Amino acid sequence: MNLERQIERLNPPQREAVTVPGQTALVVAGAGSGKTRVLTHRIAWLIDVERAAPAEILAVTFTNKAAAEMRERIGELVAVSPRALWVGTFHGIAHRLLRAHWREAGLPETFQILDSDDQQRLIKRLMRELGDDSLKPAAVASFINARKDEGQRARHVDTQGFADRALLAELYRRYEAACERGGMVDFGELLLRSNELWVQQPALRDHYRRRFRHILVDEFQDTNTLQYAWLRNLAGPDSSLFAVGDDDQSIYGWRGAKVENMREFERHFPAVKVIRLEQNYRSTGTILAAANALIANNRERLGKNLWSDAGQGEPIRLYAAYNEQDEARFVVEQIEAWAAAGNPRSEVAILYRSNAQSRAFEEQLMARRIKYRVYGGQRFFDRAEIRDALAYLRLIANPADDTAFERVVNQPPRGIGDKTLDTLRSEARASGLPLWQVMTRLLEGGGLAARAASALGGFARLIGELRAACQGQPLMDQATVAVHGSGLKDHYAKDPDGRGEGRVENLDELVNAASLFVNEDEDLDALTAFLSHAALEAGDAQGDAGADCVQLMTLHSAKGLEFPLVFLAGVEEGLFPHQRSTEDQIGRA
């Protein structure tokens, strides 16, 4: 494909952004203005025109899907192997760096990644050990994650003047110690520890500064404090930092995103070139006029005015419903009329602020036998049977993984009760050893009741046999061993709730996923690489996204998508925008 011809097809601001000389640039890209096109063409231009080596380019996105799409589009523009490019999420790239420099980062070579469920299980155990259940594990996890997003260790937490702050800080300290002992890292730790590498290992940081001469960042308005610090530490004086974002699309403040990073960018990089993409290719003039009128009220905007040459289009219609049932009835009637006119149902989206709002629409759609799809369902790697199988694989790879141990020690049930587990936990706490090592010691020393010793002994033998069976085997065979040898498949086949067949199919699909997995890291064994992949790239469980069905989703899920017919539900005081958002804005005023 002729890149020069492709660049000629861009509009003038897009072309300016793509071909801006090797300097720091901030591209303020309005919704639907072609920012992905600009990013991919920029990378292609750097390779094809500026003669940058693919290995000198680092591109950071916020989702694995966006990273995969970016790699694919770049491959269509220039002849380059996707493996030659460093394109990925903040967490994915940080993970890759820590795998390469595990020793400098103070990690075991086969460290495991905790996902949110693992994290809460560990926190629940720590709270039980502390004898305090006044807080919810999810709230503690949220506190720890927020501190990490701000670059804070447990020792940095201010415990003054806040209710429960001292308890939260102590749980954070114990959580850090447990993760260190078990060779485990959570998502926040991936980025925090890699940023600490930049600070504590200046020679290593300078190596990557020289390597990554061109750094590109997508969705810059959604970066948090730690992500921005990570970028600033990596971008050396000779680096070209190309940030693309939209301060009017910052919707993740509730999880630590700092739109202020866009405004701070010009202060931290005084020589920055600011380019605005204002032509919208997604919406009509009527919709853009309404959007411009609304976002004009945003405080401290960088400033832009979206426009389109697509004409004014259909007027925006307003329906004042009596209640949520009346609202759902009206929307579904409009969808029926749309479908009766020969239009696909898959082109219709119902958007709402909160997942709880979907119920009334689902009831109406079901009553009228209209197929629909709700975004945000349970993901493949989050399903219980998959998590069980992965926990067996994790324990095979790393016996010190306490979270995996606790998940499978009695799954399938083998008669190991809470009293026995409490004994193991107590000994582990006193000795500072992993649960597996404590179990082995107690079995050897005779410190367990006969029934508990028999059950734990059987479990220890099982893991030993599974580990031996996996030794030197291909990844697919290791997954098969975990699924069959553990007894999980037989256990779930007998599931009394009627979901056994589906769960067995999911376990078979896990084996299939292992057979298709391509390990792109030659320095990492296949099992460790696959476990990291499972933690970082959880699959979507929504079913066939291409089916002709109405799409239901939150506004956050809809970001970046487009549909010919859209219903905004619940546009009412305290719900859209949410009461908490309004209070937060008042608090900042």
C-alpha positions in Angstrom: 0.0 0.0 0.0 1.3 3.4 -1.0 1.7 5.3 2.3 2.1 8.7 0.6 -1.2 8.3 -1.1 -2.8 7.3 2.2 -1.5 10.4 3.9 -2.8 12.6 1.1 -6.3 11.3 1.9 -6.1 12.7 5.5 -7.6 16.1 6.3 -5.1 18.9 6.9 -4.9 18.7 10.8 -4.7 14.9 10.6 -1.9 15.2 8.0 -0.1 17.8 10.2 -0.3 15.4 13.2 1.0 12.4 11.2 4.0 14.3 9.7 4.9 16.6 12.6 8.7 16.6 12.9 10.3 14.5 15.6 9.2 16.5 18.6 6.8 16.3 21.5 3.2 16.8 20.3 -0.2 16.9 22.0 -3.1 16.0 19.6 -6.4 17.1 21.0 -8.7 14.7 19.1 -12.5 15.2 19.4 -14.9 12.2 19.3 -15.0 10.6 15.9 -12.2 12.7 14.5 -10.0 9.7 13.3 -7.5 9.6 16.1 -6.8 5.8 15.6 -6.1 6.6 12.0 -3.7 9.3 12.9 -1.8 7.1 15.4 -1.4 4.2 13.0 -0.4 6.5 10.1 2.0 8.3 12.4 3.8 5.1 13.3 3.8 4.0 9.6 5.3 7.5 8.7 8.0 7.2 11.3 9.0 3.8 9.9 8.6 4.5 6.2 9.7 8.2 5.9 11.7 9.0 9.1 13.4 5.6 8.8 12.8 4.8 12.5 13.4 1.1 13.4 10.2 -0.6 14.6 12.0 -1.5 17.8 12.5 2.2 18.5 8.8 2.8 18.7 6.6 2.3 21.8 2.8 2.7 21.4 0.6 2.6 24.5 -3.1 2.0 24.4 -5.7 1.4 27.1 -7.2 -1.9 25.9 -5.8 -5.1 24.4 -8.4 -4.8 21.6 -7.1 -1.4 20.7 -3.5 -2.6 20.7 -4.4 -5.6 18.4 -6.3 -3.3 16.0 -3.4 -0.9 15.9 -0.9 -3.7 15.1 -3.2 -4.9 12.3 -3.6 -1.5 10.8 0.1 -0.7 10.9 0.8 -4.0 9.2 -1.6 -2.9 6.4 0.3 0.4 5.9 3.9 -0.8 6.0 5.8 -4.1 5.7 6.6 -4.7 9.3 6.3 -7.8 11.6 3.8 -7.1 14.4 6.3 -8.7 16.8 8.8 -6.1 16.0 6.6 -3.4 17.5 6.1 -2.6 21.2 2.4 -2.0 21.1 0.3 -2.7 24.2 -1.5 -1.5 27.3 0.4 0.2 30.2 0.0 -3.1 32.2 1.0 -5.3 29.2 4.2 -3.3 28.5 5.1 -3.0 32.2 4.6 -6.8 32.5 6.9 -7.3 29.5 9.6 -5.1 31.1 9.4 -6.9 34.5 9.7 -10.3 32.8 12.9 -9.1 31.1 14.2 -7.5 34.3 12.7 -9.6 37.1 16.0 -9.7 39.0 16.5 -5.9 39.1 12.8 -5.6 40.1 13.3 -7.9 43.0 10.8 -10.5 41.7 11.1 -14.3 41.2 11.5 -15.3 37.5 8.2 -17.0 37.4 6.1 -14.4 39.3 2.4 -14.7 38.9 -0.3 -12.0 38.2 -3.2 -11.6 40.6 -6.5 -10.5 39.1 -9.2 -8.7 41.0 -10.8 -11.9 42.3 -7.5 -13.3 43.5 -6.7 -10.0 45.1 -10.0 -9.9 47.1 -9.5 -13.6 48.2 -6.1 -12.7 49.5 -7.4 -9.6 51.3 -10.2 -11.6 52.8 -7.7 -14.0 54.3 -5.6 -11.2 55.7 -8.6 -9.6 57.3 -9.5 -12.9 58.9 -5.9 -13.2 60.2 -6.2 -9.7 61.6 -9.5 -10.5 63.3 -11.3 -7.6 61.7 -14.2 -7.9 59.2 -15.4 -4.3 59.5 -14.5 -3.5 55.9 -15.5 -5.2 52.7 -12.6 -6.9 50.8 -13.7 -5.0 47.6 -13.3 -1.7 49.5 -9.9 -2.6 50.7 -8.8 -3.7 47.2 -10.1 -0.4 45.9 -8.1 1.5 48.5 -4.9 -0.4 47.7 -5.4 0.0 43.9 -6.0 3.7 44.3 -2.8 4.2 46.4 -0.8 2.3 43.8 -2.3 4.4 41.0 -0.9 7.4 42.9 2.5 5.8 43.2 2.2 5.1 47.0 3.5 2.1 48.9 1.9 1.2 52.3 4.7 3.1 54.1 3.6 6.3 52.3 -0.1 6.2 53.4 -1.1 9.0 55.7 -3.1 7.5 58.5 -4.1 10.8 60.2 -7.6 12.2 60.3 -9.4 9.5 58.4 -11.7 6.8 59.7 -10.4 3.3 59.1 -7.2 4.7 57.5 -4.9 3.0 60.0 -6.6 -0.3 59.4 -6.4 0.1 55.6 -2.7 1.0 55.8 -2.0 -2.1 57.9 -3.9 -4.3 55.5 -2.0 -2.8 52.6 1.3 -3.5 54.5 0.3 -7.2 55.1 -1.0 -7.5 51.5 2.4 -6.3 50.2 4.2 -8.8 52.4 1.9 -11.7 51.3 2.5 -10.8 47.6 6.2 -10.6 48.1 6.3 -13.9 49.9 4.2 -15.7 47.2 5.9 -14.1 44.2 2.7 -12.4 43.1 1.9 -9.0 41.6 -1.4 -7.3 40.9 -2.1 -5.0 38.0 -1.2 -1.9 39.9 2.0 -3.5 41.0 3.1 -4.1 37.4 3.2 -0.4 36.7 4.3 0.7 40.1 7.3 -1.6 40.2 8.3 -0.8 36.6 8.2 2.9 37.4 10.3 2.2 40.5 12.8 0.6 38.1 13.1 3.8 36.2 13.8 5.7 39.4 16.1 3.2 41.2 17.9 2.0 38.1 18.9 5.1 36.1 21.2 3.0 33.8 18.3 0.8 32.9 16.0 3.8 32.4 18.6 5.5 30.1 18.9 2.2 28.1 15.1 2.3 27.3 15.2 6.1 26.7 17.8 5.5 24.0 15.8 2.5 22.7 12.4 4.2 22.6 13.0 7.3 20.6 9.4 7.6 19.7 6.6 7.1 22.3 3.0 7.4 21.4 0.1 7.3 23.8 -3.6 6.8 23.0 -6.5 8.1 25.3 -4.1 10.4 27.1 -7.0 12.0 29.1 -7.5 8.6 30.9 -4.0 8.4 32.3 -3.7 8.4 36.1 -0.9 9.8 38.3 1.3 6.8 38.1 0.9 6.2 34.3 1.9 9.8 33.6 4.9 9.6 36.0 5.9 6.4 34.2 5.7 8.1 30.8 7.6 11.2 32.0 10.4 9.0 33.5 10.7 7.0 30.2 10.6 10.0 27.9 14.2 11.3 27.8 15.4 14.7 26.5 15.9 13.2 23.0 12.6 11.3 22.9 9.6 12.2 20.8 6.4 11.9 22.9 3.2 11.9 20.9 0.1 12.0 23.1 -3.5 11.8 21.7 -6.5 12.6 23.9 -9.6 14.5 24.4 -10.2 16.4 27.7 -13.9 16.4 26.9 -14.0 12.6 26.9 -12.5 12.0 30.3 -15.0 9.6 31.9 -12.8 7.5 34.2 -12.1 10.0 37.0 -13.8 7.5 39.4 -10.9 5.1 38.8 -8.1 7.5 39.1 -7.8 9.1 35.6 -6.5 12.7 35.8 -7.7 14.8 32.9 -5.4 17.4 34.4 -2.5 15.5 32.9 -3.5 16.9 29.5 -3.4 20.5 30.9 -0.1 19.8 32.7 1.5 18.4 29.5 2.4 21.8 28.1 4.0 22.8 31.4 6.1 19.6 31.6 7.0 19.8 27.9 7.2 23.5 27.0 8.2 22.8 23.4 5.1 20.8 22.7 3.2 21.2 19.5 -0.6 21.3 20.0 -2.7 20.1 17.1 -6.5 19.9 17.2 -8.7 17.4 15.3 -12.1 18.9 15.1 -13.8 17.4 12.0 -16.1 14.6 13.1 -16.7 11.6 10.8 -19.2 9.8 13.0 -22.1 12.2 13.7 -24.4 14.7 12.0 -24.4 18.4 12.5 -27.5 18.3 14.8 -25.8 15.9 17.2 -22.6 17.8 17.2 -24.3 21.1 17.9 -26.0 19.6 20.9 -22.7 18.0 22.0 -20.8 21.3 21.6 -23.4 23.1 23.6 -23.1 20.7 26.5 -19.3 20.4 26.6 -18.9 24.2 26.4 -19.8 24.1 30.1 -16.8 21.9 31.0 -14.3 23.7 33.2 -10.7 24.5 32.1 -11.1 23.1 28.6 -8.2 23.0 26.1 -10.8 24.2 23.6 -12.1 22.8 20.3 -15.4 22.9 18.3 -16.5 19.7 16.6 -18.0 20.0 13.1 -19.1 17.7 10.3 -19.8 17.9 6.5 -22.3 15.1 6.8 -25.3 17.5 6.9 -27.7 18.3 9.8 -29.4 14.9 9.9 -32.4 13.8 11.9 -33.5 16.0 14.8 -32.9 14.7 18.4 -36.2 13.5 19.9 -37.1 13.8 23.5 -39.7 11.6 25.2 -40.8 12.4 28.8 -41.8 9.1 30.3 -44.0 8.6 33.4 -41.7 6.0 34.8 -39.1 3.5 33.8 -41.6 1.0 32.5 -43.2 3.6 30.3 -39.7 4.6 29.1 -38.8 1.0 28.3 -42.2 0.4 26.5 -41.6 3.5 24.3 -38.1 2.6 23.4 -39.0 -1.0 22.5 -41.9 0.2 20.3 -39.5 2.5 18.4 -37.2 -0.5 17.9 -40.0 -2.6 16.6 -40.9 0.1 14.1 -37.2 0.3 13.1 -37.0 -3.4 12.5 -40.3 -3.5 10.6 -38.9 -1.0 8.2 -36.2 -3.5 7.3 -33.4 -2.2 9.5 -31.1 -4.5 11.5 -31.6 -4.7 15.2 -27.9 -4.8 15.7 -27.8 -1.2 14.6 -29.7 -0.1 17.7 -28.1 0.8 21.0 -29.8 1.5 24.4 -27.3 3.4 26.6 -27.7 4.0 30.3 -25.6 5.3 33.2 -26.0 2.3 35.5 -26.2 -1.4 34.8 -29.2 -1.6 37.1 -31.2 0.4 34.5 -31.1 -2.5 32.0 -33.7 -4.5 33.8 -36.8 -2.7 32.6 -35.6 -2.8 29.0 -34.7 -6.5 29.2 -38.2 -7.3 30.5 -39.8 -5.4 27.6 -37.5 -6.9 25.0 -38.1 -10.4 26.3 -41.9 -9.9 26.5 -41.8 -8.9 22.8 -39.3 -11.7 21.9 -36.7 -9.3 20.6 -33.1 -10.6 20.9 -30.7 -8.4 22.8 -27.1 -8.4 24.0 -26.0 -6.9 27.3 -22.3 -5.7 27.3 -20.3 -6.3 30.4 -21.2 -10.0 31.1 -18.9 -12.4 32.8 -15.7 -12.9 30.9 -14.3 -16.3 29.9 -11.3 -16.2 32.2 -13.5 -15.0 35.1 -15.7 -18.2 35.1 -15.3 -20.4 38.2 -14.3 -23.5 36.3 -11.7 -21.7 34.3 -10.3 -19.9 37.4 -10.0 -23.3 39.1 -8.1 -24.9 36.2 -5.8 -21.8 36.0 -5.2 -22.0 39.7 -4.0 -25.6 39.3 -1.7 -24.5 36.5 -0.4 -21.6 38.7 0.3 -23.9 41.6 2.1 -26.3 39.3 4.2 -23.4 38.1 4.8 -21.8 41.5 4.1 -23.8 44.7 4.5 -20.5 46.7 1.3 -19.1 45.1 -0.9 -19.0 48.2 -4.0 -17.6 46.4 -3.9 -20.5 43.9 -3.3 -23.0 46.8 -6.4 -21.7 48.7 -8.6 -21.9 45.6 -7.9 -25.5 44.7 -6.9 -27.2 48.0 -10.5 -28.3 48.4 -11.7 -28.1 44.8 -13.0 -30.6 43.9 -14.0 -31.2 47.5 -11.7 -33.5 49.3 -12.8 -33.1 52.9 -10.4 -30.2 53.9 -12.3 -28.0 56.3 -11.9 -24.4 57.5 -10.3 -25.6 60.7 -7.5 -27.3 58.8 -7.0 -24.3 56.6 -6.9 -22.0 59.6 -4.1 -24.2 61.0 -2.1 -23.8 57.8 -2.7 -20.0 57.7 -1.7 -19.6 61.3 1.5 -21.5 60.8 2.2 -19.6 57.6 1.7 -16.3 59.4 4.0 -17.3 62.2 6.8 -18.7 60.0 6.5 -16.4 57.0 6.4 -19.4 54.8 4.0 -20.2 51.9 1.1 -22.4 52.6 2.5 -25.2 50.4 5.7 -25.3 52.4 3.8 -25.2 55.7 1.6 -28.1 54.6 4.6 -30.2 53.6 6.3 -29.5 57.0 3.1 -30.5 59.0 2.7 -33.6 56.9 6.3 -34.6 57.6 6.2 -33.6 61.3 2.9 -35.2 62.2 1.3 -32.0 63.4 -2.2 -32.7 61.9 -5.2 -34.8 62.8 -5.4 -38.1 61.0 -8.3 -37.1 58.8 -6.8 -33.7 57.8 -3.4 -35.4 57.2 -5.0 -37.9 54.9 -6.8 -35.3 52.9 -3.8 -32.9 52.6 -1.5 -35.8 51.9 -3.7 -36.8 49.0 -3.7 -33.2 47.7 0.1 -33.0 48.0 0.5 -36.2 46.1 -2.0 -35.0 43.4 0.0 -31.8 42.8 3.2 -33.7 42.7 1.8 -36.1 40.1 0.4 -33.2 38.0 3.7 -31.4 38.2 5.6 -34.5 37.1 3.1 -35.2 34.3 3.5 -31.6 33.0 7.3 -31.7 33.1 8.7 -31.0 29.6 5.3 -31.3 28.0 3.7 -28.9 25.4 1.4 -26.3 26.8 -1.8 -28.0 25.5 -0.8 -31.2 27.3 -0.2 -29.3 30.5 -3.7 -27.7 30.3 -5.2 -31.2 29.6 -3.4 -32.5 32.7 -4.8 -29.7 34.9 -8.3 -30.1 33.6 -8.5 -34.0 33.7 -5.9 -35.0 36.2 -7.2 -32.6 38.9 -10.7 -34.1 38.7 -12.2 -30.8 37.7 -13.8 -32.0 34.5 -15.5 -35.0 36.2 -16.5 -32.7 39.1 -18.2 -30.1 36.9 -19.8 -32.7 34.7 -21.9 -33.7 37.7 -22.8 -30.1 38.5 -26.3 -30.3 40.1 -27.5 -26.9 38.9 -27.8 -27.9 35.3 -24.8 -26.0 34.0 -22.4 -28.9 34.0 -22.4 -29.4 30.2 -21.5 -25.7 29.6 -18.8 -25.7 32.2 -17.2 -28.9 30.7 -17.3 -27.1 27.3 -15.6 -24.1 28.9 -12.8 -26.4 30.3 -12.4 -27.9 26.8 -12.2 -24.4 25.3 -9.4 -23.6 27.8 -7.4 -26.6 26.5 -8.1 -25.4 23.0 -6.9 -21.9 23.9 -3.7 -23.4 25.2 -3.2 -25.3 22.0 -3.6 -22.1 20.0 -1.5 -19.9 22.2 1.7 -18.4 20.7 4.4 -17.6 23.1 6.1 -14.4 21.8 8.6 -14.2 24.7 11.4 -16.6 24.0 12.9 -16.1 27.5 9.7 -17.3 29.2 8.4 -20.8 29.4 5.1 -21.5 27.7 3.1 -22.1 30.9 4.2 -18.9 32.6 3.5 -16.9 29.4 0.1 -18.4 29.1 -0.9 -17.7 32.7 0.2 -14.1 32.2 -1.8 -13.9 29.0 -4.9 -15.2 30.8 -4.6 -12.6 33.6 -3.9 -9.7 31.2 -6.2 -10.5 28.4 -9.4 -11.9 29.8 -11.7 -12.9 27.0 -15.2 -11.5 26.5 -18.2 -13.8 27.3 -20.8 -11.9 25.4 -21.4 -14.5 22.8 -21.9 -13.6 19.2 -21.4 -9.8 18.9 -22.4 -10.0 15.2 -25.9 -11.5 15.9 -28.9 -9.3 14.9 -29.8 -8.2 18.3 -30.3 -4.9 20.2 -27.2 -3.7 22.0 -27.6 -2.7 25.7 -24.7 -1.1 27.5 -23.5 1.6 29.8 -22.2 4.9 28.5 -18.7 3.8 29.6 -18.9 0.7 27.5 -20.2 2.6 24.5 -17.1 4.9 24.3 -15.7 4.7 20.8 -18.6 2.7 19.3 -21.2 4.0 16.8 -24.8 3.0 16.0 -27.3 4.5 13.5 -30.1 4.5 16.2 -29.3 5.4 19.8 -31.5 5.7 22.8 -30.2 7.6 25.9 -32.1 6.3 28.8 -32.7 7.8 32.2 -31.7 11.4 31.3 -32.9 12.8 34.6 -31.7 14.6 37.7 -29.3 12.7 39.9 -28.9 9.8 37.4 -27.5 11.2 34.2 -25.2 12.8 35.2 -24.9 10.7 38.3 -25.5 12.4 41.7 -21.9 11.5 42.7 -20.4 13.2 39.6 -22.3 16.4 40.3 -21.2 16.4 44.0 -17.6 15.8 43.0 -17.7 18.7 40.6 -19.3 21.0 43.3 -16.6 19.8 45.7 -13.8 20.8 43.3 -15.3 24.2 42.5 
